[in-house]
Amino acid sequence: MDEARSVLDRLDRIATLDAADVPAAVLLDEVRELVREAEAWVAVEPRSLRREAARAVERCHVALEEVLQAI
């Protein structure tokens, strides 16, 4: 699944950038893209997995809001 791979790749990229101590704005852009990619993933999941995937996307939204409040 390309959507799942995109999400996993984005998570790796965020971890690498975080370890490199990049500016918060760069990480924030990456997290925004992560949320978009996660939403795309949910859209293609079989109905039986959508609820769980949607909860994961909601957690991403919450994390994004926490990051926004921290900067």
A tleap script that builds the chain and sets N, CA, C and O, in Angstrom:
source leaprc.protein.ff14SB
mol = sequence {
  NMET ASP GLU ALA ARG SER VAL LEU ASP ARG
  LEU ASP ARG ILE ALA THR LEU ASP ALA ALA
  ASP VAL PRO ALA ALA VAL LEU LEU ASP GLU
  VAL ARG GLU LEU VAL ARG GLU ALA GLU ALA
  TRP VAL ALA VAL GLU PRO ARG SER LEU ARG
  ARG GLU ALA ALA ARG ALA VAL GLU ARG CYS
  HIE VAL ALA LEU GLU GLU VAL LEU GLN ALA
  CILE
}
set mol.1.N position { 0.822 -1.173 0.000 }
set mol.1.CA position { 0.000 0.000 0.000 }
set mol.1.C position { 0.873 1.246 0.000 }
set mol.1.O position { 1.651 1.460 0.930 }
set mol.2.N position { 0.751 2.053 -1.018 }
set mol.2.CA position { 1.569 3.261 -1.125 }
set mol.2.C position { 1.288 4.257 -0.007 }
set mol.2.O position { 2.198 4.924 0.485 }
set mol.3.N position { 0.028 4.353 0.388 }
set mol.3.CA position { -0.337 5.309 1.436 }
set mol.3.C position { 0.328 4.959 2.767 }
set mol.3.O position { 0.834 5.836 3.466 }
set mol.4.N position { 0.321 3.693 3.103 }
set mol.4.CA position { 0.960 3.256 4.347 }
set mol.4.C position { 2.459 3.512 4.298 }
set mol.4.O position { 3.052 3.969 5.276 }
set mol.5.N position { 3.061 3.219 3.171 }
set mol.5.CA position { 4.507 3.449 3.023 }
set mol.5.C position { 4.832 4.930 3.169 }
set mol.5.O position { 5.845 5.289 3.768 }
set mol.6.N position { 3.976 5.789 2.622 }
set mol.6.CA position { 4.198 7.237 2.735 }
set mol.6.C position { 4.187 7.683 4.189 }
set mol.6.O position { 5.021 8.485 4.609 }
set mol.7.N position { 3.238 7.158 4.951 }
set mol.7.CA position { 3.150 7.519 6.370 }
set mol.7.C position { 4.392 7.047 7.120 }
set mol.7.O position { 4.970 7.802 7.902 }
set mol.8.N position { 4.799 5.820 6.889 }
set mol.8.CA position { 5.984 5.291 7.570 }
set mol.8.C position { 7.249 6.051 7.172 }
set mol.8.O position { 8.096 6.342 8.016 }
set mol.9.N position { 7.370 6.368 5.894 }
set mol.9.CA position { 8.525 7.149 5.435 }
set mol.9.C position { 8.543 8.530 6.069 }
set mol.9.O position { 9.596 9.032 6.462 }
set mol.10.N position { 7.372 9.137 6.164 }
set mol.10.CA position { 7.281 10.479 6.764 }
set mol.10.C position { 7.667 10.425 8.242 }
set mol.10.O position { 8.357 11.320 8.730 }
set mol.11.N position { 7.231 9.393 8.957 }
set mol.11.CA position { 7.615 9.250 10.364 }
set mol.11.C position { 9.126 9.123 10.514 }
set mol.11.O position { 9.714 9.719 11.416 }
set mol.12.N position { 9.753 8.354 9.638 }
set mol.12.CA position { 11.218 8.229 9.663 }
set mol.12.C position { 11.882 9.570 9.397 }
set mol.12.O position { 12.848 9.943 10.062 }
set mol.13.N position { 11.348 10.292 8.411 }
set mol.13.CA position { 11.911 11.605 8.073 }
set mol.13.C position { 11.793 12.564 9.259 }
set mol.13.O position { 12.735 13.296 9.561 }
set mol.14.N position { 10.653 12.561 9.922 }
set mol.14.CA position { 10.460 13.439 11.082 }
set mol.14.C position { 11.452 13.086 12.185 }
set mol.14.O position { 12.032 13.978 12.805 }
set mol.15.N position { 11.649 11.811 12.430 }
set mol.15.CA position { 12.603 11.387 13.460 }
set mol.15.C position { 14.018 11.835 13.113 }
set mol.15.O position { 14.760 12.291 13.983 }
set mol.16.N position { 14.387 11.705 11.850 }
set mol.16.CA position { 15.719 12.129 11.407 }
set mol.16.C position { 15.901 13.636 11.557 }
set mol.16.O position { 16.934 14.100 12.037 }
set mol.17.N position { 14.889 14.392 11.141 }
set mol.17.CA position { 14.970 15.852 11.255 }
set mol.17.C position { 15.000 16.286 12.718 }
set mol.17.O position { 15.724 17.216 13.075 }
set mol.18.N position { 14.226 15.625 13.555 }
set mol.18.CA position { 14.209 15.958 14.974 }
set mol.18.C position { 15.583 15.712 15.592 }
set mol.18.O position { 16.067 16.520 16.385 }
set mol.19.N position { 16.200 14.607 15.229 }
set mol.19.CA position { 17.539 14.294 15.746 }
set mol.19.C position { 18.573 15.305 15.256 }
set mol.19.O position { 19.577 15.550 15.925 }
set mol.20.N position { 18.318 15.894 14.075 }
set mol.20.CA position { 19.238 16.894 13.515 }
set mol.20.C position { 18.969 18.278 14.096 }
set mol.20.O position { 19.638 19.248 13.739 }
set mol.21.N position { 17.987 18.363 14.992 }
set mol.21.CA position { 17.667 19.620 15.676 }
set mol.21.C position { 17.313 20.738 14.694 }
set mol.21.O position { 17.800 21.862 14.816 }
set mol.22.N position { 16.458 20.415 13.719 }
set mol.22.CA position { 16.012 21.427 12.760 }
set mol.22.C position { 15.029 22.372 13.446 }
set mol.22.O position { 14.482 22.047 14.500 }
set mol.23.N position { 14.809 23.529 12.853 }
set mol.23.CA position { 13.847 24.470 13.449 }
set mol.23.C position { 12.446 23.860 13.566 }
set mol.23.O position { 12.059 22.997 12.779 }
set mol.24.N position { 11.713 24.322 14.551 }
set mol.24.CA position { 10.362 23.807 14.802 }
set mol.24.C position { 9.464 23.967 13.578 }
set mol.24.O position { 8.629 23.100 13.316 }
set mol.25.N position { 9.614 25.036 12.839 }
set mol.25.CA position { 8.767 25.262 11.662 }
set mol.25.C position { 8.950 24.159 10.627 }
set mol.25.O position { 7.993 23.780 9.953 }
set mol.26.N position { 10.151 23.649 10.496 }
set mol.26.CA position { 10.415 22.558 9.548 }
set mol.26.C position { 9.696 21.294 10.015 }
set mol.26.O position { 9.043 20.612 9.225 }
set mol.27.N position { 9.823 20.991 11.304 }
set mol.27.CA position { 9.130 19.819 11.851 }
set mol.27.C position { 7.617 19.975 11.729 }
set mol.27.O position { 6.909 19.016 11.423 }
set mol.28.N position { 7.138 21.165 11.965 }
set mol.28.CA position { 5.704 21.407 11.872 }
set mol.28.C position { 5.189 21.142 10.459 }
set mol.28.O position { 4.131 20.536 10.287 }
set mol.29.N position { 5.924 21.588 9.458 }
set mol.29.CA position { 5.545 21.309 8.071 }
set mol.29.C position { 5.492 19.806 7.809 }
set mol.29.O position { 4.590 19.318 7.127 }
set mol.30.N position { 6.456 19.087 8.350 }
set mol.30.CA position { 6.481 17.633 8.174 }
set mol.30.C position { 5.296 16.958 8.868 }
set mol.30.O position { 4.708 16.018 8.332 }
set mol.31.N position { 4.955 17.438 10.048 }
set mol.31.CA position { 3.821 16.866 10.780 }
set mol.31.C position { 2.522 17.146 10.031 }
set mol.31.O position { 1.640 16.290 9.977 }
set mol.32.N position { 2.402 18.332 9.457 }
set mol.32.CA position { 1.212 18.636 8.653 }
set mol.32.C position { 1.093 17.673 7.480 }
set mol.32.O position { 0.006 17.175 7.188 }
set mol.33.N position { 2.197 17.416 6.817 }
set mol.33.CA position { 2.185 16.463 5.704 }
set mol.33.C position { 1.839 15.062 6.203 }
set mol.33.O position { 1.127 14.315 5.531 }
set mol.34.N position { 2.342 14.714 7.374 }
set mol.34.CA position { 2.029 13.415 7.960 }
set mol.34.C position { 0.526 13.258 8.146 }
set mol.34.O position { -0.038 12.210 7.831 }
set mol.35.N position { -0.115 14.292 8.654 }
set mol.35.CA position { -1.561 14.229 8.862 }
set mol.35.C position { -2.273 14.052 7.525 }
set mol.35.O position { -3.193 13.241 7.421 }
set mol.36.N position { -1.861 14.799 6.500 }
set mol.36.CA position { -2.485 14.660 5.182 }
set mol.36.C position { -2.306 13.243 4.631 }
set mol.36.O position { -3.238 12.654 4.083 }
set mol.37.N position { -1.109 12.716 4.784 }
set mol.37.CA position { -0.847 11.363 4.292 }
set mol.37.C position { -1.628 10.318 5.079 }
set mol.37.O position { -2.102 9.335 4.510 }
set mol.38.N position { -1.762 10.528 6.372 }
set mol.38.CA position { -2.539 9.604 7.192 }
set mol.38.C position { -4.010 9.631 6.782 }
set mol.38.O position { -4.665 8.589 6.747 }
set mol.39.N position { -4.523 10.808 6.477 }
set mol.39.CA position { -5.904 10.909 6.014 }
set mol.39.C position { -6.091 10.180 4.683 }
set mol.39.O position { -7.113 9.527 4.472 }
set mol.40.N position { -5.116 10.287 3.791 }
set mol.40.CA position { -5.182 9.574 2.511 }
set mol.40.C position { -5.170 8.070 2.747 }
set mol.40.O position { -5.848 7.319 2.046 }
set mol.41.N position { -4.404 7.641 3.728 }
set mol.41.CA position { -4.329 6.217 4.056 }
set mol.41.C position { -5.686 5.723 4.550 }
set mol.41.O position { -6.164 4.671 4.127 }
set mol.42.N position { -6.300 6.490 5.447 }
set mol.42.CA position { -7.608 6.104 5.973 }
set mol.42.C position { -8.614 5.955 4.833 }
set mol.42.O position { -9.441 5.043 4.842 }
set mol.43.N position { -8.540 6.838 3.869 }
set mol.43.CA position { -9.508 6.832 2.769 }
set mol.43.C position { -9.472 5.545 1.958 }
set mol.43.O position { -10.480 5.169 1.361 }
set mol.44.N position { -8.333 4.865 1.924 }
set mol.44.CA position { -8.227 3.651 1.107 }
set mol.44.C position { -8.274 2.362 1.929 }
set mol.44.O position { -8.223 1.265 1.372 }
set mol.45.N position { -8.372 2.496 3.251 }
set mol.45.CA position { -8.429 1.306 4.097 }
set mol.45.C position { -9.757 0.581 3.920 }
set mol.45.O position { -10.787 1.208 3.668 }
set mol.46.N position { -9.728 -0.730 4.052 }
set mol.46.CA position { -10.991 -1.469 4.048 }
set mol.46.C position { -11.873 -0.984 5.203 }
set mol.46.O position { -11.373 -0.556 6.243 }
set mol.47.N position { -13.148 -1.054 5.010 }
set mol.47.CA position { -14.099 -0.572 6.014 }
set mol.47.C position { -13.802 -1.141 7.413 }
set mol.47.O position { -13.955 -0.438 8.412 }
set mol.48.N position { -13.387 -2.384 7.480 }
set mol.48.CA position { -13.145 -3.027 8.779 }
set mol.48.C position { -12.002 -2.378 9.551 }
set mol.48.O position { -11.942 -2.500 10.774 }
set mol.49.N position { -11.100 -1.695 8.865 }
set mol.49.CA position { -9.961 -1.071 9.537 }
set mol.49.C position { -10.088 0.448 9.644 }
set mol.49.O position { -9.255 1.091 10.282 }
set mol.50.N position { -11.105 1.021 9.035 }
set mol.50.CA position { -11.225 2.479 8.992 }
set mol.50.C position { -11.361 3.123 10.355 }
set mol.50.O position { -10.771 4.177 10.596 }
set mol.51.N position { -12.110 2.530 11.235 }
set mol.51.CA position { -12.305 3.145 12.555 }
set mol.51.C position { -10.971 3.277 13.289 }
set mol.51.O position { -10.667 4.325 13.858 }
set mol.52.N position { -10.193 2.221 13.271 }
set mol.52.CA position { -8.890 2.261 13.933 }
set mol.52.C position { -7.971 3.279 13.256 }
set mol.52.O position { -7.272 4.039 13.926 }
set mol.53.N position { -7.978 3.285 11.943 }
set mol.53.CA position { -7.146 4.241 11.205 }
set mol.53.C position { -7.600 5.675 11.474 }
set mol.53.O position { -6.769 6.571 11.621 }
set mol.54.N position { -8.886 5.889 11.536 }
set mol.54.CA position { -9.405 7.230 11.813 }
set mol.54.C position { -8.987 7.704 13.205 }
set mol.54.O position { -8.695 8.884 13.398 }
set mol.55.N position { -8.959 6.795 14.165 }
set mol.55.CA position { -8.483 7.167 15.510 }
set mol.55.C position { -7.010 7.575 15.463 }
set mol.55.O position { -6.595 8.505 16.154 }
set mol.56.N position { -6.231 6.881 14.650 }
set mol.56.CA position { -4.814 7.233 14.520 }
set mol.56.C position { -4.665 8.628 13.916 }
set mol.56.O position { -3.822 9.411 14.354 }
set mol.57.N position { -5.475 8.932 12.921 }
set mol.57.CA position { -5.434 10.272 12.318 }
set mol.57.C position { -5.836 11.314 13.350 }
set mol.57.O position { -5.225 12.380 13.416 }
set mol.58.N position { -6.841 11.028 14.148 }
set mol.58.CA position { -7.257 11.969 15.185 }
set mol.58.C position { -6.108 12.216 16.165 }
set mol.58.O position { -5.889 13.349 16.592 }
set mol.59.N position { -5.385 11.172 16.515 }
set mol.59.CA position { -4.219 11.353 17.398 }
set mol.59.C position { -3.169 12.245 16.731 }
set mol.59.O position { -2.507 13.035 17.404 }
set mol.60.N position { -3.018 12.120 15.427 }
set mol.60.CA position { -2.089 12.996 14.693 }
set mol.60.C position { -2.547 14.448 14.778 }
set mol.60.O position { -1.734 15.351 14.976 }
set mol.61.N position { -3.854 14.670 14.629 }
set mol.61.CA position { -4.386 16.028 14.742 }
set mol.61.C position { -4.121 16.603 16.129 }
set mol.61.O position { -3.745 17.768 16.264 }
set mol.62.N position { -4.316 15.794 17.142 }
set mol.62.CA position { -4.077 16.245 18.518 }
set mol.62.C position { -2.596 16.577 18.708 }
set mol.62.O position { -2.259 17.599 19.306 }
set mol.63.N position { -1.727 15.725 18.208 }
set mol.63.CA position { -0.287 15.977 18.316 }
set mol.63.C position { 0.103 17.255 17.595 }
set mol.63.O position { 0.923 18.025 18.095 }
set mol.64.N position { -0.477 17.488 16.423 }
set mol.64.CA position { -0.205 18.707 15.679 }
set mol.64.C position { -0.622 19.931 16.486 }
set mol.64.O position { 0.124 20.907 16.560 }
set mol.65.N position { -1.794 19.889 17.083 }
set mol.65.CA position { -2.242 21.005 17.914 }
set mol.65.C position { -1.304 21.239 19.083 }
set mol.65.O position { -1.039 22.389 19.435 }
set mol.66.N position { -0.798 20.184 19.690 }
set mol.66.CA position { 0.136 20.327 20.799 }
set mol.66.C position { 1.432 20.973 20.330 }
set mol.66.O position { 1.997 21.812 21.031 }
set mol.67.N position { 1.899 20.592 19.164 }
set mol.67.CA position { 3.118 21.195 18.615 }
set mol.67.C position { 2.875 22.672 18.341 }
set mol.67.O position { 3.717 23.510 18.664 }
set mol.68.N position { 1.737 22.994 17.752 }
set mol.68.CA position { 1.425 24.392 17.454 }
set mol.68.C position { 1.388 25.236 18.722 }
set mol.68.O position { 1.841 26.380 18.720 }
set mol.69.N position { 0.860 24.685 19.787 }
set mol.69.CA position { 0.789 25.426 21.040 }
set mol.69.C position { 2.163 25.580 21.681 }
set mol.69.O position { 2.394 26.528 22.431 }
set mol.70.N position { 3.065 24.665 21.396 }
set mol.70.CA position { 4.394 24.691 22.018 }
set mol.70.C position { 5.333 25.685 21.354 }
set mol.70.O position { 6.324 26.106 21.951 }
set mol.71.N position { 5.020 26.062 20.110 }
set mol.71.CA position { 5.946 26.990 19.429 }
set mol.71.C position { 5.410 28.398 19.429 }
set mol.71.O position { 6.055 29.304 18.903 }
savepdb mol mol.pdb
quit
